Amino acid sequence: MKRYSVLIPAYNVENYIVECVESILKQDDMSLEEIYNDVEIIIANDGSTDKTGEKCDELAKKYRNIQVYHKDNEGLLLTRTFLCKKAKSEYILFLDADDKWESNILKTLNNYIKKYNSPDIISFGFKLWQNSDYISYESNRNLIFCDSSNIEKAWTMLLCSDKYNSIWSKAIKRDIVQAISIDEKYQTIKRGEDKLQCILSFEKSKNVLFIPDSLYDYRVDNESMTRTFDSHYFGEIIIVDNFTLKKLKYISDNDNNYIKWAENLLNKLIDYILAATSSLTYKDAKLNINTYIDDATVKEALVYAKKSCKIKTKIKAYLILFKQYRILQIIYGRKS
């Protein structure tokens, strides 16, 4: 059995897919033959309308450890599920087709797997990059191993913030990923799907290793930064955060954890308010935002946020509660 299955959903990424795949195949202290023996790469062309499919086929002809599947467009979550069924290695890693790996990722993971006796999940850091320049480093800071004696720590790290919610910054045992069943009501979600997958993976794991190494390069492109405002996306965030809160209540009775969860949701809500008020007329934005302010999950977040010891959190909560969107614009508005 190979050690790693690298799963790549690909949709209209003709400009990135070659760089993405070849970052897997150019690893420190490993020959191409060693990578062939250790890694299978499985790509799903998810109904691309550009030359992504052709480039994937060319890569499969060039490198013998690549499998390519062409399918109708279903979206990211269902495509990942499709890919998981094809994997045969010990660990699964997800790689978005417009991103890439650091050249030391396999060497680093191999060392930790040996040292910690094959953890169920390894969570690593990542770098943000734009136009070939690295703009920030997101590391886990400390090495933390969570097993049955302290597994609640792993859960609170995942559930109380969005720092650890990316599925592509984790190596997960294949049997765990393949045992996941995603409820039909979540299958078309486009916001928060990573966190959903992480929660379902954590549920089936006995231990999680958080490592400080930044091993993944996440591309921040101009298109994603100027994407057309979607007036419905916060509804999907609420669905995932409601799922998150239910899990948090199951594993913890600590109010401080609920407050952290609430602070995280309110920060995302403020980002949404700023986006809505800058993209719509103020009247339309207010009507749209009010539908979310009145949601039960948001109301619960406001209750917890008001219990916070942080003055800034209380201010955010009361401004949202009393629907003071213009003041939120002034205080938290993005600089142009």
PEQUIWO-V208061 format. One line per field, one symbol per residue. phi: phi as a letter, one per 20 degrees, with the letter a starting at -180 (. if undefined). psi: psi as a letter, one per 40 degrees, with the letter a starting at -180 (. if undefined). A space follows every 50 residues. Layout:
# PEQUIWO-V208061
phi = ???
psi = ???
This chain:
# PEQUIWO-V208061
phi = .fecdddcfcclcgecfffgffffeddglcfgfffgfdcddcddfemfdd eggffffffffeceeddccdbffcnffffffgfgfefcefddcecffddb dffdffgffgfffffdllgfcddcebdecblmdedadddfmdecddcgfb ffffffffeebdfdefffdbdcggffffefceggfdfdfdcnfffgffff ffgddebcdedefedcdeeddffffdfgfdfdffffffgffffffgffff dbdegfffffgfgfffffffgffffffeddfffffffffgfefeffffgf ffffffefeefffffgffffgeleffffgffdgfff
psi = hidhhhhhhhhffdeddddddeddegihfhidddddddhhhhhhhgfiea edddddddddddheehhhhhiiheiddddddddddeieidihhihieeai iieedddddddddddffgidhhhiiiihihfehheihgiedihhhhaddf dddddddddeiedeehdefihhhddddeehhhideedehehedddddddd dddeidihhhiehhehhhhhidddefihhheedddddddddddddddddd eifhddddddddddddddddddddddeediiddddddddddddeiddddd dddddeeiehdddddddddddefgdddddddeiih.
